[in-house]
Amino acid sequence: MRIRLTTIYVDDQKKALRFYTEVLGFEKKADFSNGPYRWLTMVSPDEPEDTELQLALGDNPAAKAYQQALFQQGQPAAMFFTDDLQADYERMKARSAEFTMPPTDVTASKIAQLSDTCGNLIQITQLERG
């Protein structure tokens, strides 16, 4: 078994597409609509055939409640990994990213958190090399 797709709920898919491509640096993999439904996925440019991240419109009550609860508790909706957190932090800050936590040393890693501007906190993690 392999994980091929994971979902994050967003309050605006157009805004999410801009953030996840222009700020985080992901690439759009799929984008098609059927009436009001839009299937939108992102991939890492480093692993374009690996796991896709679906940016699903969180317009149903369960998705909204889940998304809001995570945000209010300060829990990231997704965690992405990098080899150079400081460089990615600087690059994203230059693209107007709203960080809620700058790069911070924690046990065995360094993390930063930012708002995706679509209702979610995102954590960027750099693992310690040992």
N, C-alpha and C positions, 0 to 999 in steps of 0.2 A: 504494500500500500504506500501511496505517496500523497502528500497534500498538494493539490493543483490550484486551489482557489480558496481565498478567505475574503470575508466581507467586512466592510466598515460602513456604517450609516452616516450619511451627510445630509445637511439641511438644504444644500443647493449644489446640484451636480455640475453646473457650469463653473461656479466658483471653485469647487473642489478640483475639477480638471485643471484649472489654471494653477492652483496651489501645488498639487501633486506633481505637475510637470515643470512649471517655471521655478518654483521655490525648492521643492525637494529633489527634482531632477529625474523623476521617473518618466517612462515613456508610455503613451497610450497604446494598448494592445487591441482592445475591441471597443467599438462605440457604434451601437445601432439602436434604433427605436422601433416600437410597435405601438402605435397610438400614444398614450401618455407614458408608457413604460420605456425606460432607457437602460440598456445594458452597457455599462462602462467599466472597463478594467485597465489597470496599470501593471507594468512590469519594471523590474530593475534593468537599466541598460547593460549592466554587467552580466545579467542572467535572463535574457529575454524569453527563453523557453522554460523557465522555472515557474514558481508559484505566481499566480496573478492575484492582484488586490482589486476586488470589486468595490466601486464607490456607488453604493446603493442609496437611493433616495429614502430617507427615514421618515416617510410621511404617514406611517401607521402608528397607532398609539403605543404598541409594545416597543417598536424601534425607538420612538421619541423618548419614552420613559427610560429605556436602557441607556441611550446616549446621554441624556441629561444627568442620570444618576452617576455614571462614570465620571463625567466632567465635574460635577459638584464635589465628588469625593477626591478629585485630583488624580484619578486613575487614567493612565493612557489607554486609548482604544487600540493602539497598535504600537509595536516596537520595531524599529529598524536598526540595523547594525552597520557600522562604518569602521574603516581602518584608521581614519584621522578625524576625530570628532572636532578638534579645534578648527581645522580647515573647513569642514562642512558647516560648522557654526558661523564662521566668518562669511562664507559664501551665502548662506541663507539669510543672515542679518542684512547683508548688502541688498538682498531681494525683498526686504521689508518683513521678514518673518518675525512673529511675536513670540519671543521666548518667555516662558513662565519660570524656567530654571536654566541658568547658563551652565556650561560644562562644569560638572561637579564630580570630584572623586568619591566613589563609594566602594564597597568591598569588591575587589577583583575586577572593577571596571570604572569607566567614567561615563556619566550620563548627562543629557540635557533634555529639557521638555519644551515643547512649543505648541501653540494653538494652530490647528489647521484652518482656522477662520470659518469652519463649517460645522462647529459644535463638538469638536474632539480635541483631546490632548494627544500628542504624539511624542514618544520617547525615542531619542537617538542614543545608541549605546556603542561604546568602544570597549572591547574586552581587553583586559591586561594580558600581555604576552609573557608567559613564564617559562 
